[in-house]
C-alpha cells in the first residue's frame, strides 16, 4: 500500500511541475493585465473605458472552460499549455482589474487631491501614492482570486495539458486506487492554496507594519 | 494700496455651481497680490474653500476666468499651476505609507524633476523651522494632528511655491495644537510669503493678515486691512459674523 502511494506521489509530481509553470505565469500575467485594465477603468478615458467595460463584462459572463475550449479549438495557439496560460491570464485578469479598480476607488479623495496639489502626473500619482495604498486593502481579495485561478487549472486538462488530473487518470489505471489518487491530488492543491494564503498574511503584516494608517 | 504689488491670482466674473441651483461662487471678481497674506473668512458654505480649490483646479469653474500669474487655470495648465500654488488641506492629506521626509521630497523629485541631494538640506531647514527636525523619519500615523499639519506645511514649502493656499488648516485640530500650526503660519507671513488662508481663526487674521475678505453666499462682501475689518468692516453681515465669533 505504501509502495502504491509512493508511486502515485512520484507520478503526480510531474503533473504538479506542469501546474507550477502554469500557475505563477498566469498569476503574474493576470496581475499585469489587471493593473493596466483596473487603472484604465478607474481613469474613465473616453473610448478606452468602453473597451475596458466590454472586456470585463465578457470575461465575467463566460465560464472559464468554455473560453478555454473556444480559444483552443480556434487554433490560435499551438501548444495547449500556452493556450491555458493565456486564457487563464486573460480570464482572471478581468477579475483582478475589478479588484484593483475597487481598491483605487476606496482610497480617500484627499489622497488624490494631495498628490494633485503637488503637481504629480497621473502616472506618478498612481505609482507613488495610490497603488502602494491599494495593495494593502486588496491583498485578501487578490489572494481569493488567485485561489480560484489555482482551482481553475483543473480545467486545463480538458485541452490536453498534462497536469495533475490527467496524470491522476493515468496512474489510476495502474494502481486501481481512485480515492487514494484523488486524495493525493487534493492534498497537492490544498498545499499550494495554503502556501498562498500564508504568503498573503505575511505580506499583509509586512505592509501594515510599514504603514500606520 | 496695491499699486506696487503684482497681481498673482485674478478672478474674472467667476461662477461655480455644484448643482443646478447651488451657486457657490457668484460672478466673483477679485485679485490676490504677490507677497500678501490674504485671509478669507465667512460662514460655512459661503464658498471660501471652493474659491481656493478653483485656483489650483481641484474644482472646475462653470464660467468666467481665473488667472494665476497671467496663466489661465484650465485642465491643460493645471499641473503647471499646481507646481506654483502649493496647498495645505484641512485633513492634511499626507501619504500614510511614506515618512514625512519622503512626503516632502515627492513633489520636488517627481513633479519638479529635482534630485534628492539638492533638496535634502533645504527641506531639512523647513523641518527645523516647523520644529519637526527630529521627526523626519516618522510616518504620518505616528504624529499628532498638529505635527501632521506642520509636516503638510513643509510638503507645501518644499515645492518652493509662489503662492500657498491654506484650506482651514486648523479646523481638524484639537485646541491645544492649533497654536503650534498658527505660529508656523505667522512666521511664513512675516517672511512675506504669498498666502491665501481660509480660516475662522480671527486672532491669526488680526496679527498676520495683510487683507481680510469676508464671503457670503458666493460673493466677496468686504475686503479690507485687519484694523478696519475688526473696527469698521462696512457691512452688516460682517459685523454680525464678528459679533458671533469674537
HADDOCK unambig.tbl for C-alpha pairs under 7 A between the chains (distance, minus, plus):
assign (segid A and resid 110 and name CA) (segid B and resid 93 and name CA) 5.39 0.50 0.50
assign (segid A and resid 111 and name CA) (segid B and resid 93 and name CA) 5.56 0.50 0.50
assign (segid A and resid 111 and name CA) (segid B and resid 95 and name CA) 6.74 0.50 0.50
assign (segid A and resid 114 and name CA) (segid B and resid 93 and name CA) 5.31 0.50 0.50
assign (segid A and resid 114 and name CA) (segid B and resid 94 and name CA) 6.86 0.50 0.50
assign (segid A and resid 117 and name CA) (segid B and resid 82 and name CA) 5.60 0.50 0.50
assign (segid A and resid 117 and name CA) (segid B and resid 86 and name CA) 6.22 0.50 0.50
assign (segid A and resid 117 and name CA) (segid B and resid 87 and name CA) 6.11 0.50 0.50
assign (segid A and resid 118 and name CA) (segid B and resid 82 and name CA) 6.02 0.50 0.50
assign (segid A and resid 118 and name CA) (segid B and resid 83 and name CA) 5.95 0.50 0.50
assign (segid A and resid 118 and name CA) (segid B and resid 86 and name CA) 6.32 0.50 0.50
assign (segid A and resid 118 and name CA) (segid B and resid 107 and name CA) 5.26 0.50 0.50
assign (segid A and resid 119 and name CA) (segid B and resid 79 and name CA) 4.90 0.50 0.50
assign (segid A and resid 119 and name CA) (segid B and resid 82 and name CA) 5.01 0.50 0.50
assign (segid A and resid 119 and name CA) (segid B and resid 83 and name CA) 5.09 0.50 0.50
assign (segid A and resid 119 and name CA) (segid B and resid 107 and name CA) 6.83 0.50 0.50
assign (segid A and resid 119 and name CA) (segid B and resid 111 and name CA) 5.56 0.50 0.50
assign (segid A and resid 120 and name CA) (segid B and resid 107 and name CA) 6.71 0.50 0.50
assign (segid A and resid 120 and name CA) (segid B and resid 110 and name CA) 6.55 0.50 0.50
assign (segid A and resid 120 and name CA) (segid B and resid 111 and name CA) 5.12 0.50 0.50
assign (segid A and resid 124 and name CA) (segid B and resid 110 and name CA) 6.96 0.50 0.50
assign (segid A and resid 129 and name CA) (segid B and resid 95 and name CA) 6.66 0.50 0.50
assign (segid A and resid 133 and name CA) (segid B and resid 97 and name CA) 7.00 0.50 0.50
assign (segid A and resid 210 and name CA) (segid B and resid 97 and name CA) 6.86 0.50 0.50
assign (segid A and resid 211 and name CA) (segid B and resid 96 and name CA) 6.24 0.50 0.50
assign (segid A and resid 211 and name CA) (segid B and resid 97 and name CA) 4.83 0.50 0.50
assign (segid A and resid 212 and name CA) (segid B and resid 96 and name CA) 6.78 0.50 0.50
assign (segid A and resid 212 and name CA) (segid B and resid 139 and name CA) 6.97 0.50 0.50
assign (segid A and resid 212 and name CA) (segid B and resid 141 and name CA) 4.99 0.50 0.50
assign (segid A and resid 213 and name CA) (segid B and resid 96 and name CA) 5.87 0.50 0.50
assign (segid A and resid 213 and name CA) (segid B and resid 141 and name CA) 5.55 0.50 0.50
